[in-house]
Amino acid sequence: MTASPILEVSGVSLAFGGVRALSDVSFSVPEGAITAVIGPNGAGKTSLFNTISGFYRPQAGSIRFAGTSLDGVRAPQRAARGLARTFQNIALFRGMTVLDNIKLGRHAHMRTGVLDALFYWGRAQKEELELRAEIEERIIDFLEIQHIRNASVGTLSYGLQKRVELARALAMRPRILMLDEPVAGMNREETEDMARFILDVKEEWGVTILMVEHDMGMVMDISDHVVVLNFGQVIASGTPREVQGNDAVIAAYLGSGDVGAIARRIKAEAA
């Protein structure tokens, strides 16, 4: 039985001056699944992510999350509703500790006001202690970063910084976790670790994953559903195997990555 969509993108178009970044993009994200958005450089993947998360406003089309339109809903409100994301370039506070960076992810859900926080008493103190306990017990242990929780982010390796950024997104209690190139720049061991964590987030936390990624090996290994963009348009959508065997996908990737080779191999095996 196919899961009902938690996110629906319908006819979205986005242009910057005379440059069309997205053209009539439509697809849905099944709840509880991992959906990958792939495509050659310049295909419009990051523009799509920025539109879904509320940083860009499309000229046409609509986006619905959990059955409700996101038209007019700003990025912070979308995050508060359960749309959490990481970024292509790490967006952490390098001078702060790992724990403090993760705590910032909960900001949209904090109930205490500025005055409470200023004097750190009553509700603010109670909420802070509860937040720290949840982060320590659920997120830090889950991502196996106990040994660096008090370290300054700026002293960490690239792979660990990406893991901290994932932790901060999880602190937002997302319904959809949007990952923008989660393994870009990682070595093979780091990539395998991140892929395992992403699968565990889906299976153990029940969080829907929407990711943009160039590592085709990881995409095809862990994704349930793949959407392919090229020149701002959806050219294919389906299971990893269906996408790998799609002629339009092969043509888009010829000479520029792994997908064409993978697709030709699978088509030959199926013949």
Backbone as CSV, one residue per row, in Angstrom:
resi,resn,N_x,N_y,N_z,CA_x,CA_y,CA_z,C_x,C_y,C_z
1,MET,0.841,-1.204,0.000,0.000,0.000,0.000,0.877,1.255,0.000
2,THR,0.616,2.179,-0.891,1.415,3.389,-1.008,1.065,4.371,0.094
3,ALA,2.118,4.918,0.739,1.895,5.883,1.817,1.319,7.168,1.246
4,SER,0.462,7.824,2.022,-0.099,9.096,1.583,0.979,10.161,1.634
5,PRO,0.900,11.165,0.749,1.943,12.196,0.718,1.848,13.146,1.912
6,ILE,2.996,13.479,2.486,3.048,14.480,3.544,3.407,15.841,2.961
7,LEU,4.036,15.829,1.776,4.412,17.072,1.091,4.001,16.958,-0.366
8,GLU,3.321,17.994,-0.868,2.876,18.014,-2.260,3.325,19.317,-2.916
9,VAL,4.130,19.189,-3.957,4.604,20.329,-4.742,3.842,20.304,-6.060
10,SER,3.110,21.383,-6.356,2.216,21.388,-7.528,2.471,22.589,-8.426
11,GLY,2.993,22.330,-9.612,3.156,23.369,-10.628,4.024,24.538,-10.209
12,VAL,5.065,24.288,-9.430,5.900,25.379,-8.908,6.868,25.884,-9.984
13,SER,6.851,27.190,-10.184,7.780,27.849,-11.107,8.478,28.989,-10.376
14,LEU,9.767,29.144,-10.648,10.579,30.164,-9.985,11.557,30.743,-10.995
15,ALA,11.616,32.071,-11.074,12.540,32.728,-12.000,13.234,33.879,-11.302
16,PHE,14.480,34.114,-11.707,15.250,35.258,-11.224,15.560,36.118,-12.446
17,GLY,14.793,37.201,-12.601,14.944,37.993,-13.806,14.529,37.151,-15.004
18,GLY,15.436,37.000,-15.956,15.131,36.198,-17.139,15.553,34.752,-17.012
19,VAL,16.103,34.379,-15.866,16.593,33.018,-15.667,15.526,32.199,-14.951
20,ARG,15.072,31.124,-15.580,14.049,30.268,-14.992,14.737,29.131,-14.241
21,ALA,14.594,29.130,-12.919,15.226,28.111,-12.087,14.368,26.861,-11.977
22,LEU,13.039,27.050,-11.900,12.101,25.939,-11.802,10.946,26.199,-12.753
23,SER,10.486,25.146,-13.416,9.410,25.305,-14.389,8.365,24.216,-14.198
24,ASP,7.229,24.604,-13.627,6.079,23.702,-13.475,6.478,22.388,-12.790
25,VAL,7.171,22.509,-11.668,7.648,21.329,-10.932,6.523,20.770,-10.071
26,SER,6.257,19.488,-10.232,5.228,18.811,-9.440,5.734,17.435,-9.009
27,PHE,5.590,17.127,-7.745,5.870,15.792,-7.224,5.363,15.746,-5.795
28,SER,5.287,14.553,-5.236,4.851,14.406,-3.858,5.858,13.567,-3.084
29,VAL,5.878,13.769,-1.783,6.786,13.048,-0.895,5.958,12.132,0.001
30,PRO,6.075,10.807,-0.144,5.299,9.893,0.704,5.743,9.983,2.161
31,GLU,4.792,9.944,3.061,5.124,10.010,4.479,5.874,8.749,4.902
32,GLY,6.924,8.950,5.711,7.686,7.836,6.245,8.689,7.235,5.288
33,ALA,8.943,7.903,4.160,9.863,7.380,3.147,11.067,8.303,2.996
34,ILE,12.069,7.820,2.264,13.213,8.647,1.877,13.057,8.984,0.405
35,THR,12.893,10.269,0.109,12.779,10.750,-1.268,14.027,11.554,-1.598
36,ALA,14.687,11.194,-2.679,15.883,11.913,-3.116,15.561,12.736,-4.354
37,VAL,16.089,13.958,-4.383,16.006,14.812,-5.565,17.402,14.876,-6.167
38,ILE,17.533,14.413,-7.400,18.839,14.392,-8.044,18.764,15.145,-9.365
39,GLY,19.940,15.392,-9.936,20.011,16.078,-11.217,21.395,16.655,-11.413
40,PRO,21.764,16.952,-12.656,23.072,17.552,-12.923,23.207,18.906,-12.234
41,ASN,24.431,19.423,-12.155,24.653,20.755,-11.599,23.817,21.773,-12.359
42,GLY,23.178,22.686,-11.611,22.358,23.708,-12.235,20.955,23.256,-12.587
43,ALA,20.576,22.063,-12.107,19.256,21.528,-12.460,18.127,22.208,-11.702
44,GLY,18.442,22.908,-10.597,17.416,23.600,-9.815,17.131,22.964,-8.468
45,LYS,17.981,22.048,-8.034,17.725,21.297,-6.802,17.722,22.192,-5.561
46,THR,18.740,23.024,-5.419,18.803,23.894,-4.243,17.720,24.965,-4.304
47,SER,17.406,25.455,-5.494,16.294,26.412,-5.630,14.982,25.776,-5.178
48,LEU,14.801,24.509,-5.501,13.608,23.791,-5.064,13.576,23.683,-3.543
49,PHE,14.701,23.327,-2.943,14.769,23.225,-1.481,14.478,24.568,-0.827
50,ASN,15.054,25.630,-1.381,14.828,26.957,-0.806,13.383,27.399,-0.951
51,THR,12.720,26.941,-1.993,11.306,27.267,-2.185,10.440,26.503,-1.195
52,ILE,10.719,25.227,-1.013,9.942,24.420,-0.069,10.110,24.935,1.359
53,SER,11.320,25.300,1.728,11.573,25.729,3.110,11.208,27.188,3.362
54,GLY,10.826,27.931,2.301,10.297,29.276,2.490,11.276,30.407,2.286
55,PHE,12.482,30.101,1.821,13.454,31.174,1.573,13.180,31.887,0.247
56,TYR,12.605,31.167,-0.723,12.190,31.762,-1.984,10.675,31.661,-2.105
57,ARG,10.073,32.648,-2.765,8.644,32.623,-3.030,8.439,32.377,-4.522
58,PRO,7.780,31.283,-4.909,7.608,30.986,-6.336,6.630,31.938,-7.001
59,GLN,6.805,32.117,-8.309,5.876,32.959,-9.063,4.586,32.228,-9.395
60,ALA,4.629,30.902,-9.371,3.428,30.110,-9.673,3.504,28.800,-8.914
61,GLY,2.340,28.189,-8.731,2.282,26.890,-8.086,2.029,26.975,-6.597
62,SER,1.921,25.808,-5.976,1.632,25.756,-4.547,2.359,24.593,-3.892
63,ILE,2.533,24.708,-2.582,3.163,23.652,-1.783,2.259,23.383,-0.593
64,ARG,1.934,22.112,-0.385,1.098,21.708,0.743,1.890,20.772,1.644
65,PHE,1.814,21.037,2.936,2.505,20.217,3.931,1.484,19.696,4.926
66,ALA,1.408,18.375,5.040,0.446,17.724,5.936,-0.980,18.197,5.656
67,GLY,-1.296,18.371,4.361,-2.636,18.745,3.952,-2.963,20.210,4.035
68,THR,-2.000,21.048,4.440,-2.240,22.483,4.600,-1.336,23.279,3.672
69,SER,-1.879,24.286,3.013,-1.094,25.118,2.111,-0.042,25.912,2.880
70,LEU,1.137,26.035,2.274,2.210,26.842,2.860,2.295,28.225,2.213
71,ASP,1.321,28.564,1.371,1.322,29.885,0.745,1.300,30.967,1.824
72,GLY,2.245,31.883,1.747,2.306,32.983,2.708,2.926,32.631,4.039
73,VAL,3.324,31.380,4.231,3.945,30.966,5.496,5.452,31.165,5.386
74,ARG,6.010,31.954,6.287,7.436,32.280,6.237,8.285,31.115,6.727
75,ALA,9.582,31.180,6.417,10.505,30.091,6.746,10.492,29.704,8.224
76,PRO,10.558,30.651,9.182,10.552,30.242,10.594,9.278,29.504,10.995
77,GLN,8.138,29.919,10.440,6.878,29.250,10.754,6.826,27.849,10.126
78,ARG,7.420,27.704,8.950,7.480,26.378,8.337,8.337,25.443,9.190
79,ALA,9.436,25.977,9.716,10.289,25.179,10.600,9.529,24.777,11.856
80,ALA,8.767,25.699,12.414,8.004,25.408,13.628,6.932,24.353,13.379
81,ARG,6.441,24.268,12.136,5.419,23.276,11.802,6.003,21.880,11.569
82,GLY,7.339,21.807,11.437,7.955,20.493,11.279,8.783,20.295,10.033
83,LEU,9.127,21.396,9.326,10.016,21.324,8.165,11.415,21.745,8.605
84,ALA,12.277,20.789,8.877,13.646,21.095,9.298,14.594,20.796,8.155
85,ARG,15.699,21.544,8.083,16.642,21.310,6.996,18.078,21.534,7.424
86,THR,18.980,20.893,6.685,20.395,21.198,6.768,20.773,21.909,5.474
87,PHE,22.009,22.419,5.413,22.404,23.241,4.280,23.610,22.654,3.556
88,GLN,23.731,23.033,2.294,24.825,22.567,1.452,26.165,22.946,2.068
89,ASN,26.268,24.185,2.521,27.446,24.646,3.250,27.095,24.663,4.735
90,ILE,27.949,24.074,5.551,27.661,23.922,6.972,27.330,25.279,7.588
91,ALA,26.190,25.347,8.273,25.709,26.608,8.859,25.640,26.476,10.376
92,LEU,26.806,26.249,10.992,26.899,26.134,12.441,27.656,27.340,13.007
93,PHE,27.501,27.562,14.309,28.249,28.612,14.997,29.552,27.990,15.501
94,ARG,30.624,28.282,14.794,31.887,27.586,15.008,32.494,27.848,16.387
95,GLY,32.192,28.982,16.989,32.758,29.301,18.296,31.969,28.735,19.457
96,MET,30.809,28.142,19.180,29.963,27.571,20.224,30.203,26.075,20.342
97,THR,29.815,25.501,21.463,29.975,24.066,21.657,28.965,23.290,20.824
98,VAL,29.228,22.010,20.690,28.304,21.113,19.988,26.933,21.153,20.656
99,LEU,26.904,21.038,21.984,25.631,21.023,22.710,24.850,22.308,22.485
100,ASP,25.516,23.451,22.553,24.815,24.726,22.380,24.298,24.889,20.953
101,ASN,25.046,24.401,19.956,24.563,24.450,18.579,23.308,23.606,18.410
102,ILE,23.298,22.437,19.025,22.129,21.559,18.913,20.926,22.198,19.593
103,LYS,21.132,22.812,20.746,20.034,23.439,21.484,19.352,24.530,20.669
104,LEU,20.106,25.188,19.796,19.518,26.250,18.969,18.427,25.710,18.041
105,GLY,18.510,24.424,17.720,17.506,23.841,16.849,16.118,23.809,17.467
106,ARG,16.044,23.900,18.794,14.760,23.850,19.476,14.154,25.233,19.663
107,HIS,14.816,26.273,19.210,14.383,27.645,19.483,12.925,27.884,19.100
108,ALA,12.512,27.334,17.947,11.146,27.595,17.469,10.088,26.969,18.364
109,HIS,10.483,26.021,19.212,9.511,25.324,20.060,9.565,25.762,21.528
110,MET,10.456,26.682,21.861,10.580,27.119,23.254,9.357,27.944,23.650
111,ARG,8.887,27.737,24.873,7.673,28.410,25.356,7.971,29.616,26.240
112,THR,9.158,29.678,26.821,9.471,30.770,27.736,9.831,32.037,26.974
113,GLY,9.607,33.174,27.598,9.863,34.461,26.977,11.251,34.990,27.267
114,VAL,11.534,36.171,26.733,12.852,36.786,26.889,13.156,37.064,28.357
115,LEU,12.174,37.564,29.114,12.400,37.898,30.517,12.737,36.652,31.332
116,ASP,12.005,35.558,31.078,12.301,34.305,31.777,13.732,33.855,31.494
117,ALA,14.099,33.905,30.213,15.421,33.442,29.813,16.520,34.336,30.387
118,LEU,16.247,35.639,30.478,17.240,36.582,30.972,17.633,36.270,32.406
119,PHE,16.650,35.991,33.243,16.929,35.729,34.656,17.127,34.244,34.960
120,TYR,16.846,33.379,33.975,17.059,31.944,34.087,16.494,31.385,35.393
121,TRP,15.189,31.507,35.509,14.535,30.981,36.695,13.168,30.440,36.282
122,GLY,12.561,29.707,37.196,11.212,29.217,36.954,11.088,28.404,35.693
123,ARG,10.153,28.828,34.826,9.869,28.076,33.606,11.084,27.934,32.711
124,ALA,11.896,28.999,32.605,13.060,28.965,31.729,14.060,27.914,32.188
125,GLN,14.309,27.864,33.479,15.256,26.883,34.012,14.739,25.460,33.812
126,LYS,13.452,25.246,34.082,12.860,23.926,33.924,12.909,23.477,32.464
127,GLU,12.554,24.386,31.557,12.558,24.047,30.144,13.966,23.768,29.639
128,GLU,14.927,24.547,30.105,16.321,24.345,29.713,16.823,22.973,30.161
129,LEU,16.514,22.587,31.380,16.961,21.297,31.899,16.308,20.144,31.144
130,GLU,15.025,20.284,30.827,14.325,19.248,30.063,14.901,19.124,28.661
131,LEU,15.196,20.276,28.039,15.756,20.282,26.693,17.121,19.607,26.677
132,ARG,17.962,19.963,27.644,19.308,19.384,27.686,19.236,17.871,27.870
133,ALA,18.349,17.415,28.758,18.214,15.979,28.998,17.772,15.253,27.734
134,GLU,16.817,15.838,27.012,16.334,15.209,25.781,17.429,15.134,24.737
135,ILE,18.171,16.224,24.587,19.248,16.251,23.597,20.334,15.246,23.950
136,GLU,20.722,15.212,25.227,21.774,14.296,25.663,21.361,12.845,25.457
137,GLU,20.141,12.518,25.898,19.709,11.123,25.916,19.233,10.624,24.561
138,ARG,18.612,11.491,23.783,18.018,11.024,22.538,18.869,11.327,21.312
139,ILE,19.344,12.559,21.184,20.017,12.957,19.953,21.516,12.673,19.997
140,ILE,22.184,13.114,21.059,23.634,12.931,21.136,23.999,11.451,21.182
141,ASP,23.289,10.681,21.978,23.561,9.240,22.024,23.241,8.582,20.688
142,PHE,22.138,8.983,20.077,21.706,8.407,18.805,22.751,8.610,17.715
143,LEU,23.350,9.798,17.660,24.321,10.122,16.615,25.766,9.834,17.027
144,GLU,25.929,9.245,18.207,27.243,8.806,18.690,28.258,9.945,18.742
145,ILE,27.818,11.060,19.337,28.724,12.217,19.469,28.888,12.625,20.931
146,GLN,28.762,11.650,21.849,28.930,11.950,23.270,30.307,12.556,23.556
147,HIS,31.330,12.047,22.866,32.706,12.449,23.153,33.026,13.877,22.717
148,ILE,32.159,14.496,21.915,32.451,15.860,21.440,31.387,16.864,21.878
149,ARG,30.463,16.470,22.761,29.331,17.349,23.063,29.747,18.690,23.659
150,ASN,30.900,18.744,24.331,31.358,20.015,24.919,32.487,20.656,24.115
151,ALA,32.788,20.095,22.963,33.857,20.650,22.125,33.334,21.816,21.298
152,SER,34.224,22.738,20.970,33.881,23.836,20.074,33.745,23.283,18.657
153,VAL,32.677,23.666,17.968,32.412,23.131,16.627,33.579,23.409,15.684
154,GLY,34.225,24.558,15.824,35.313,24.929,14.933,36.524,24.018,15.012
155,THR,36.617,23.202,16.055,37.758,22.292,16.211,37.485,20.911,15.622
156,LEU,36.280,20.690,15.136,35.889,19.352,14.686,36.209,19.119,13.211
157,SER,36.318,17.854,12.853,36.488,17.486,11.447,35.220,17.811,10.676
158,TYR,35.355,17.865,9.362,34.214,18.191,8.499,33.073,17.189,8.695
159,GLY,33.413,15.904,8.731,32.389,14.884,8.884,31.619,15.014,10.182
160,LEU,32.303,15.331,11.281,31.628,15.504,12.566,30.773,16.768,12.568
161,GLN,31.228,17.820,11.887,30.409,19.032,11.804,29.102,18.746,11.072
162,LYS,29.158,17.940,10.021,27.926,17.572,9.311,26.992,16.773,10.220
163,ARG,27.570,15.959,11.089,26.750,15.187,12.019,26.104,16.101,13.058
164,VAL,26.834,17.122,13.489,26.272,18.090,14.438,25.130,18.865,13.783
165,GLU,25.288,19.201,12.512,24.213,19.917,11.822,22.963,19.040,11.723
166,LEU,23.151,17.750,11.497,22.024,16.821,11.499,21.377,16.793,12.882
167,ALA,22.192,16.794,13.931,21.666,16.787,15.298,20.826,18.025,15.569
168,ARG,21.296,19.174,15.111,20.536,20.407,15.337,19.183,20.357,14.617
169,ALA,19.170,19.798,13.414,17.907,19.663,12.684,16.961,18.709,13.413
170,LEU,17.483,17.634,13.979,16.653,16.694,14.727,16.088,17.327,15.994
171,ALA,16.821,18.281,16.562,16.332,18.969,17.763,15.080,19.782,17.474
172,MET,14.797,20.041,16.215,13.598,20.791,15.833,12.349,19.915,15.832
173,ARG,12.520,18.632,16.163,11.405,17.674,16.155,10.692,17.675,14.794
174,PRO,11.428,17.392,13.729,10.831,17.524,12.386,9.862,16.405,12.048
175,ARG,8.900,16.737,11.192,8.087,15.723,10.527,8.723,15.371,9.185
176,ILE,9.324,16.392,8.555,10.134,16.171,7.355,11.518,16.735,7.617
177,LEU,12.535,15.926,7.346,13.917,16.366,7.471,14.469,16.559,6.069
178,MET,14.796,17.808,5.722,15.313,18.148,4.407,16.835,18.240,4.480
179,LEU,17.507,17.366,3.767,18.959,17.279,3.811,19.542,17.733,2.484
180,ASP,20.291,18.826,2.512,20.895,19.370,1.294,22.340,18.874,1.202
181,GLU,22.556,17.861,0.370,23.860,17.231,0.158,24.486,16.786,1.487
182,PRO,23.864,15.846,2.189,24.341,15.445,3.514,25.707,14.781,3.538
183,VAL,26.177,14.200,2.409,27.485,13.532,2.429,28.490,14.208,1.501
184,ALA,28.175,15.409,1.033,29.121,16.122,0.153,30.442,16.342,0.882
185,GLY,31.553,16.005,0.238,32.870,16.232,0.803,33.327,15.196,1.804
186,MET,32.523,14.171,2.052,32.881,13.148,3.033,33.667,12.020,2.386
187,ASN,34.494,11.348,3.202,35.149,10.144,2.721,34.177,8.970,2.807
188,ARG,34.596,7.800,2.346,33.687,6.665,2.261,33.165,6.243,3.633
189,GLU,34.021,6.208,4.635,33.582,5.804,5.971,32.559,6.785,6.531
190,GLU,32.823,8.080,6.369,31.883,9.092,6.853,30.553,9.004,6.108
191,THR,30.615,8.736,4.809,29.401,8.601,4.010,28.564,7.414,4.478
192,GLU,29.210,6.307,4.742,28.488,5.121,5.220,27.839,5.378,6.579
193,ASP,28.559,6.095,7.460,27.991,6.433,8.767,26.755,7.314,8.605
194,MET,26.859,8.335,7.754,25.729,9.252,7.569,24.539,8.532,6.952
195,ALA,24.789,7.662,5.985,23.699,6.888,5.376,22.995,6.037,6.431
196,ARG,23.760,5.455,7.330,23.169,4.638,8.399,22.306,5.497,9.313
197,PHE,22.798,6.679,9.666,22.020,7.566,10.538,20.724,8.010,9.856
198,ILE,20.796,8.311,8.561,19.596,8.741,7.834,18.550,7.628,7.824
199,LEU,18.991,6.406,7.570,18.068,5.270,7.605,17.462,5.093,8.994
200,ASP,18.283,5.266,10.024,17.788,5.112,11.392,16.795,6.209,11.760
201,VAL,17.023,7.430,11.261,16.075,8.523,11.511,14.708,8.168,10.930
202,LYS,14.710,7.595,9.741,13.452,7.186,9.123,12.805,6.041,9.892
203,GLU,13.580,5.017,10.202,13.002,3.795,10.757,12.711,3.888,12.251
204,GLU,13.591,4.529,13.013,13.424,4.575,14.467,12.645,5.808,14.926
205,TRP,12.796,6.913,14.223,12.117,8.147,14.614,10.823,8.365,13.830
206,GLY,10.663,7.655,12.705,9.470,7.836,11.895,9.431,9.152,11.157
207,VAL,10.600,9.722,10.878,10.693,11.016,10.202,10.821,10.806,8.696
208,THR,10.066,11.567,7.922,10.157,11.539,6.466,11.415,12.290,6.034
209,ILE,12.132,11.748,5.065,13.376,12.360,4.587,13.199,12.842,3.147
210,LEU,13.601,14.092,2.903,13.706,14.631,1.546,15.127,15.136,1.392
211,MET,15.875,14.572,0.470,17.287,14.971,0.365,17.711,15.253,-1.067
212,VAL,18.644,16.183,-1.179,19.367,16.443,-2.418,20.757,15.854,-2.234
213,GLU,21.195,15.056,-3.171,22.514,14.438,-3.017,23.097,14.065,-4.373
214,HIS,24.445,14.205,-4.495,25.147,13.849,-5.726,25.777,12.468,-5.666
215,ASP,25.896,11.897,-4.471,26.481,10.567,-4.342,25.434,9.538,-4.779
216,MET,25.529,9.103,-6.033,24.500,8.232,-6.590,24.480,6.857,-5.943
217,GLY,25.628,6.397,-5.465,25.649,5.118,-4.779,24.774,5.151,-3.540
218,MET,24.929,6.207,-2.732,24.123,6.319,-1.519,22.653,6.539,-1.860
219,VAL,22.382,7.400,-2.833,20.999,7.686,-3.224,20.276,6.402,-3.610
220,MET,20.898,5.611,-4.448,20.245,4.405,-4.935,20.156,3.314,-3.875
221,ASP,21.053,3.350,-2.909,21.034,2.344,-1.842,19.930,2.583,-0.822
222,ILE,19.689,3.853,-0.445,18.800,4.087,0.705,17.474,4.749,0.344
223,SER,17.312,5.234,-0.878,16.089,5.962,-1.226,14.938,5.017,-1.560
224,ASP,13.736,5.420,-1.179,12.528,4.714,-1.583,11.963,5.285,-2.883
225,HIS,12.228,6.565,-3.107,11.611,7.301,-4.215,12.624,8.335,-4.689
226,VAL,12.744,8.497,-6.004,13.718,9.436,-6.576,13.015,10.352,-7.571
227,VAL,13.289,11.653,-7.451,12.789,12.658,-8.393,13.998,13.245,-9.109
228,VAL,13.941,13.298,-10.432,15.072,13.801,-11.216,14.719,15.134,-11.852
229,LEU,15.557,16.140,-11.597,15.396,17.457,-12.208,16.457,17.665,-13.274
230,ASN,16.088,18.381,-14.318,17.051,18.821,-15.319,16.556,20.132,-15.908
231,PHE,17.396,21.163,-15.868,17.011,22.495,-16.336,15.703,22.957,-15.693
232,GLY,15.551,22.672,-14.395,14.404,23.166,-13.644,13.111,22.425,-13.862
233,GLN,13.160,21.292,-14.560,11.953,20.516,-14.829,12.114,19.093,-14.321
234,VAL,11.011,18.487,-13.898,11.032,17.081,-13.506,11.039,16.230,-14.763
235,ILE,12.081,15.407,-14.937,12.160,14.562,-16.134,11.895,13.093,-15.814
236,ALA,11.887,12.746,-14.527,11.592,11.361,-14.150,11.264,11.319,-12.672
237,SER,10.483,10.311,-12.286,10.118,10.111,-10.892,9.735,8.650,-10.702
238,GLY,10.235,8.027,-9.648,9.898,6.629,-9.409,10.855,5.986,-8.441
239,THR,10.878,4.671,-8.419,11.806,3.945,-7.570,13.224,4.118,-8.119
240,PRO,14.244,3.839,-7.303,15.616,3.934,-7.823,15.826,3.116,-9.099
241,ARG,15.300,1.909,-9.131,15.482,1.063,-10.322,14.790,1.663,-11.544
242,GLU,13.587,2.196,-11.353,12.871,2.811,-12.472,13.625,4.019,-13.012
243,VAL,14.170,4.816,-12.116,14.890,6.025,-12.527,16.194,5.668,-13.225
244,GLN,16.886,4.669,-12.714,18.150,4.259,-13.326,17.966,3.773,-14.755
245,GLY,16.791,3.216,-15.049,16.544,2.705,-16.389,15.832,3.673,-17.306
246,ASN,15.657,4.926,-16.857,14.919,5.907,-17.646,15.834,6.550,-18.686
247,ASP,15.435,6.536,-19.947,16.276,7.073,-21.026,16.555,8.563,-20.868
248,ALA,15.568,9.330,-20.377,15.774,10.769,-20.194,16.814,11.041,-19.119
249,VAL,16.836,10.211,-18.081,17.832,10.357,-17.014,19.217,10.021,-17.548
250,ILE,19.308,8.949,-18.294,20.594,8.564,-18.879,21.131,9.683,-19.764
251,ALA,20.270,10.269,-20.580,20.696,11.347,-21.476,21.161,12.566,-20.690
252,ALA,20.472,12.883,-19.591,20.828,14.055,-18.790,22.177,13.886,-18.118
253,TYR,22.528,12.641,-17.762,23.749,12.386,-17.008,24.913,11.892,-17.853
254,LEU,24.733,11.698,-19.142,25.810,11.141,-19.961,27.114,11.906,-19.775
255,GLY,28.133,11.185,-19.402,29.440,11.801,-19.251,29.593,12.641,-18.020
256,SER,28.599,12.668,-17.094,28.716,13.578,-15.954,28.416,12.901,-14.624
257,GLY,28.616,11.587,-14.534,28.398,10.975,-13.232,28.133,9.492,-13.324
258,ASP,27.657,8.928,-12.220,27.494,7.495,-12.100,26.164,6.984,-12.645
259,VAL,25.156,7.841,-12.713,23.815,7.351,-13.012,23.742,6.680,-14.376
260,GLY,24.360,7.286,-15.388,24.303,6.703,-16.713,24.903,5.303,-16.741
261,ALA,26.064,5.139,-16.092,26.714,3.829,-16.067,25.865,2.815,-15.311
262,ILE,25.323,3.227,-14.190,24.473,2.328,-13.403,23.250,1.920,-14.223
263,ALA,22.635,2.903,-14.868,21.430,2.625,-15.644,21.711,1.653,-16.781
264,ARG,22.799,1.877,-17.503,23.109,0.987,-18.625,23.390,-0.434,-18.150
265,ARG,24.053,-0.552,-16.988,24.342,-1.882,-16.452,23.050,-2.607,-16.082
266,ILE,22.126,-1.890,-15.398,20.869,-2.511,-14.990,20.025,-2.893,-16.199
267,LYS,20.003,-2.018,-17.218,19.219,-2.335,-18.424,19.809,-3.561,-19.120
268,ALA,21.140,-3.676,-19.104,21.768,-4.844,-19.747,21.440,-6.119,-18.978
269,GLU,21.442,-6.031,-17.642,21.128,-7.206,-16.823,19.690,-7.644,-17.003
270,ALA,18.814,-6.666,-17.239,17.388,-6.981,-17.365,17.039,-7.534,-18.749
271,ALA,17.923,-7.346,-19.700,17.631,-7.755,-21.077,17.627,-9.280,-21.213
